[in-house]
Every structure is written in C-alpha cells, then in structure tokens.
Amino acid sequence: MIITEHFLRLTNKHLCLIAMLAPTICAAQTSQQFLVLPEFRYLHQQPDTTGNTDEDYRVSLDLLYGLDVGQYRFFAEFTATDDKQELARLHAGYETRGGTTFWLGRFDINHGYWNKTFHFRNYIQPSIQPPGIAGFEEEGGLLPAHFAGIDTRHRWALPDNSTLQLEAGVGAGAKFNGKRLEAYDLLDPDGGHKPSASLRLSYMPDAGSDTEVGIFFVHNRIPMAHALLSKNKQRVLGSYANVRFDALRLYGALYRVDNDLKTISGRRQDSFYTTWLQGDYHVNANWMPYVRIEHSNGRHSDPYVALFPRFIRNRQLAGLRWDFLDNQAIKAEYARSDFLHEESNQWALQWSMIFP
C-alpha cells in the first residue's frame, strides 16, 4: 500500500484540526493526561568523531498530551531543544470493541524495544544516552525511526493472564538528505519520501509485570541524496526481550540489517547485525546503577554504514541514576565508544523531571 504525498497533506491538516479541537471536548472525555518533561544535559567527549575534544550543553522540553473519549484516542508529543522544535508524534485513533485500534498520524516505526518504550528521552529513559542503533534521525541514527501514515494494534488475551500484541504500520518513511536521515515532518511536510512498512509481535507472559519478548520486521525504501547512491531497499529483522528478576532488570535487542543500494553503476549490497544488552539494578527506590554493552560487525567499507560516522561498533557504558525526589532524577554516566573511525571517551550528566 502506497501513501501518496497528497494523502499525507490531508492527514496533516486533519490531525492539526483534531489537536486544536481536543481541549474543547474534555467535558465528554473518559480520561486525559498532560505531562511536562524538562531536561538539562552536559556531555563531554574526548576525542569526538572529528578528533577533537567536544563539550555539549543541551536544554530540552518534552510536552505530552493524551486524551481518550469513549472509543476515540488522541496523542501528541512536542519536543523543543535550544536549536530545534519538532512535533515528534501526533496520532488519532479509534478502538473497536474487539480490541483493535486504528491510528492515523506520525509514529515510531515498529521495531526494537528502546524507542517503543522510551521515546521521550529524558526522565523516562533509564540512562542518558540510548543505544546507538536506537538513535533518532536527527541524532545521526542509522535506521529510520519514524513514519507518517496508518498504524494498527491488536491485543489478544491468552490463558494464565498472558497477552499477545501485534502492531503493524505503513506510511511515508525517511529519506537520506546527504548528511543524515530525515523523517517526514508534519509541521514542515515535503516530498520525496517513500513507503515504510513495519510489523512487531510481542508476548507478555504476565499482564501484571513488564516482562516482554518479541520479534519485528521492517521494510524501508530510502531515497538517497548522494553522489553515488540513489536509493536503498532496506530490510530489518530482529528480536528483543525485557525480563525482571526482583531488583534486577535485563533487556536488550538484536538487529539484522540488509541494504540493497542502487548506484550509478548498478547495485551494491551489504548487511550487518548489531545488538545491545542493558542491566538495571534497583538498590532501593532512589538509587539505580546500570551498565550496557553494544556490539556490531558493521564496517566503514560497507557503503550504507559509511554514511553514518556516529555509527557505534562497540560501546561499554556504566551509570548511576539518583531519583532524589518523586518526580526528579540526576544521572551520571561514562561510556567508552568505538565509532566507525575512532574511539571516544564520553562523560555525561543529566537533570530531568516529569510534571505533574
């Protein structure tokens, strides 16, 4: 199914109209929630990917609004930093009595675990930095992370309080603008985006816990603004798991990425795998140390991987999170990262909160 640019423009107009009208229907609402998540982050990197020592200060604000009116659903996420504003997610949906929800808008692509669980990066995310393979487009991520179109979700209740959930989506994906991937922007729509389709199947053995395992498949068609490359038919296959053992939580994901690139002289193909595993240990309600390892066999000789200098081949990361108030946290983190062309030591410090 191909989502045309004309259809996406109409989608954008209707979603913006819903966003403006949502507050006026609160009298008929079932439930609503508005969250504010500010963040201040400091990152010291030596050397950075250019071979220099780099210090980066970032202030960001994440605004979330969710509204349920009967069987109708609405969700919006707006993010702003000191240099960019973005309508990160915006979708409206309808849940049938059979448990299927149909959504229209801008979503996370249905793959992996990190972005589906910790899309809003700051307070909710256990660590300061996400796994490299989970990087957003504007963060220099290697994989498309967002699409604009249609998403469908259905959950089946199974014996012993277990559940099975299927998520499937199709719409306009990302394009490579010569420097990085660029997702379809609802606030500034443009042409040139091709379809992206994704499928994610999750199994939760106990609905009362957050233990979860799943598999996913993604097919991206990525236009390439590059001197030697014109397009990429990308396939992503993988699995993930999240398991809790009392105070210890282990979670991770495995990706297999196949790229079929069209060049000026024919076709080139490359493939690689990447994986990450993180462990969080809740000492008590306030203190949580965590560690993460990441590994990939991608090389700078791979034509697609070579376009992303911040691609992480190996990383060892350790940090400590201190929830000094019910809604505020301070995190300190160290990472030894092996980028595509060089190694780097990274120190990071973050304050974040969620309100109310």
C-alpha positions, -999 to 999 in steps of 0.1 A, spaced: 0 0 0 15 34 -11 7 65 9 8 94 -15 20 129 -7 -15 143 -13 -29 119 13 -2 129 38 -10 166 34 -47 158 41 -36 137 71 -15 166 84 -45 190 81 -69 167 98 -45 159 127 -38 196 133 -76 202 134 -80 174 159 -52 189 180 -69 222 181 -103 208 190 -92 182 216 -94 206 246 -129 216 237 -143 180 241 -129 175 276 -164 176 290 -171 143 272 -137 127 279 -131 94 296 -96 104 307 -68 127 297 -32 134 307 -8 162 302 29 158 311 58 183 310 94 168 309 122 193 311 159 183 309 194 197 312 223 176 299 260 180 297 282 157 275 320 157 274 335 137 246 373 132 241 380 129 213 348 133 193 343 119 158 363 148 143 393 140 165 387 170 188 376 173 224 339 184 225 316 197 252 279 199 246 252 215 268 216 208 259 183 221 273 152 204 262 114 203 269 91 175 261 53 181 262 29 151 261 -9 151 258 -32 121 257 -70 121 255 -95 92 255 -131 100 246 -151 68 246 -135 46 220 -116 75 204 -80 81 212 -57 111 207 -20 116 215 5 143 208 42 148 217 60 181 211 98 184 217 119 215 218 157 220 223 179 250 222 182 246 184 152 227 172 114 222 177 96 191 164 62 175 165 77 141 174 44 122 175 8 130 167 -19 105 161 -56 100 164 -73 66 166 -104 45 172 -105 14 193 -131 -12 183 -150 -33 208 -129 -63 197 -97 -46 209 -82 -34 176 -71 2 175 -67 20 141 -44 51 142 -36 79 118 -6 102 122 31 101 129 45 72 149 76 53 159 85 25 134 75 -8 149 109 -23 157 132 -29 186 124 -21 222 141 11 233 123 37 212 89 20 217 93 22 254 115 53 260 106 76 230 107 107 252 144 106 260 149 125 292 133 114 325 116 82 314 148 68 298 168 49 324 202 61 310 213 94 295 223 80 261 202 55 241 218 25 223 234 36 191 210 16 169 181 33 186 193 68 176 167 91 161 172 105 126 183 139 139 207 122 163 226 106 134 207 73 137 214 46 112 178 33 109 146 53 101 128 57 135 95 75 124 69 72 98 37 91 89 7 71 79 -15 43 94 -8 21 123 -29 -8 137 -27 -25 170 -45 -56 184 -41 -74 217 -52 -110 224 -59 -122 260 -43 -156 265 -46 -182 293 -28 -175 327 -31 -137 323 -7 -136 294 -12 -114 263 -1 -113 226 1 -80 208 5 -72 171 15 -38 157 16 -31 120 21 2 102 27 16 68 34 52 56 59 77 45 93 69 59 127 86 60 150 99 32 188 105 33 194 142 27 231 139 20 242 142 57 216 122 77 182 105 76 153 129 76 118 117 87 86 131 74 78 163 93 41 170 99 49 207 106 70 211 75 59 185 50 79 179 19 81 155 -10 105 126 -18 95 102 10 89 66 1 68 39 19 80 22 51 62 -9 64 68 -25 98 55 -54 119 61 -61 156 48 -91 176 50 -90 214 43 -116 240 37 -107 277 36 -138 299 20 -118 328 -1 -87 322 8 -75 358 45 -73 350 67 -56 324 83 -88 312 81 -89 274 96 -107 244 91 -100 207 101 -101 171 99 -75 144 103 -69 106 107 -36 88 110 -28 51 122 7 43 125 24 9 150 52 14 157 78 -13 194 88 -12 206 123 -20 242 111 -26 267 114 -55 270 76 -59 237 63 -44 201 69 -54 180 46 -32 181 19 -7 157 -10 -2 164 -18 35 152 -48 54 154 -51 92 147 -83 111 152 -88 148 141 -97 183 140 -82 218 134 -91 254 128 -74 287 129 -96 319 128 -86 355 143 -106 384 132 -88 416 156 -58 418 174 -67 386 161 -59 351 178 -72 319 167 -61 285 182 -59 250 176 -63 213 192 -80 183 190 -65 147 199 -79 113 200 -52 87 202 -58 49 208 -29 25 201 -32 -13 216 0 -27 211 14 -62 242 31 -75 251 50 -107 268 18 -120 244 -9 -108 237 -23 -73 256 -29 -41 245 -49 -11 257 -50 24 244 -65 57 253 -64 93 240 -72 127 240 -52 159 230 -60 195 228 -43 229 221 -55 264 215 -34 295 211 -43 331 195 -20 358 197 -28 395 173 -11 418 192 -8 451 161 10 465 135 35 454 162 62 449 194 46 436 198 26 404 232 17 389 231 4 353 255 -10 327 252 -16 289 272 -32 262 267 -27 225 283 -45 195 280 -45 157 300 -61 129 293 -31 106 324 -17 89 334 16 73 338 -3 40 300 -10 39 286 16 16 255 24 37 272 22 71 299 45 59 274 74 56 270 75 94 302 85 112 285 82 146 276 46 140 288 27 171 306 -6 165 313 -12 202 304 5 235 307 -2 272 286 21 293 280 25 330 260 50 350 242 58 382 207 72 385 195 91 416 158 98 420 162 124 447 125 134 445 94 115 434 95 133 400 131 144 395 163 125 388 200 131 383 221 107 362 259 104 358 273 82 330 306 71 314 309 54 281 338 40 260 325 42 225 341 27 193 327 48 165 331 40 128 365 56 125 378 62 161 373 55 198 360 81 222 355 85 260 322 101 269 312 116 303 276 128 307 255 144 334 218 150 333 190 165 354 154 157 344 119 157 358 83 149 350 54 171 360 29 166 374 
